[in-house]
Amino acid sequence: IVCAAAAFSLVACGDSGSSSAGSSGDTNETNDSSSVFECCLNGSFYDCPDQDALNECGEFDASGCARDSLRDDECE
């Protein structure tokens, strides 16, 4: 997971989608190219559909992302 933090309570995180296979076989991770793009802007949590929307959120524009107030506590 790649995370960047800056002033004004901004944290932008994006998962590159890469995973390493474990030798134990206990994990059921699949590399199906589904990445997670999450952004915190001024204490508010957002789910972003793609890297472009995440980048815009990192530039203080979360209009391309979906607000998830139930996860605001992750932005502290």
DAVEN-V599674 format. One record per residue. N is the residue number from 1. SS is DSSP state (H for helix, E for strand, C for the rest). OMEGA is omega in radians with two decimals (none if undefined). BURIAL is b if it has 9 or more other C-alpha atoms within 8 Angstrom, else e. Layout:
n: (N;N)
ss: (SS;SS)
omega: (OMEGA;OMEGA)
burial: (BURIAL;BURIAL)
//
This chain:
n: (1;2;3;4;5;6;7;8;9;10;11;12;13;14;15;16;17;18;19;20;21;22;23;24;25;26;27;28;29;30;31;32;33;34;35;36;37;38;39;40;41;42;43;44;45;46;47;48;49;50;51;52;53;54;55;56;57;58;59;60;61;62;63;64;65;66;67;68;69;70;71;72;73;74;75;76)
ss: (C;E;E;E;E;E;C;C;C;E;E;E;E;E;C;C;C;C;C;C;C;C;C;C;C;C;C;C;C;C;C;C;C;C;C;C;E;E;E;E;E;C;C;E;E;E;E;E;C;C;H;H;H;H;H;H;H;H;C;C;C;C;C;C;E;E;E;C;H;H;H;H;H;H;H;C)
omega: (3.13;-3.14;3.07;3.14;3.11;3.13;3.11;3.07;-3.13;3.03;3.11;-3.14;3.06;3.10;-3.09;3.11;-3.13;3.09;3.10;-3.10;3.11;-3.09;-3.06;-3.13;-3.12;-3.11;3.12;3.13;3.06;3.12;-3.06;3.11;3.06;-3.12;3.12;3.11;-3.07;-3.08;2.99;-3.14;-3.13;3.09;3.13;-3.09;3.12;2.96;-3.12;-3.07;-3.09;-3.09;3.14;3.12;3.10;3.12;3.12;3.10;3.10;3.09;3.06;3.05;-3.09;-3.07;3.12;-3.08;-3.13;3.14;3.09;-3.06;3.14;-3.11;3.14;-3.12;3.08;-3.07;-3.11;none)
burial: (e;e;e;e;e;e;e;e;b;b;b;b;b;b;b;e;b;e;e;e;e;e;e;e;e;e;e;e;e;e;e;e;e;e;e;b;b;b;b;b;b;e;b;b;b;b;b;b;b;e;b;e;b;b;b;b;b;b;e;e;e;b;e;b;b;b;e;b;e;e;e;b;e;e;b;e)
//
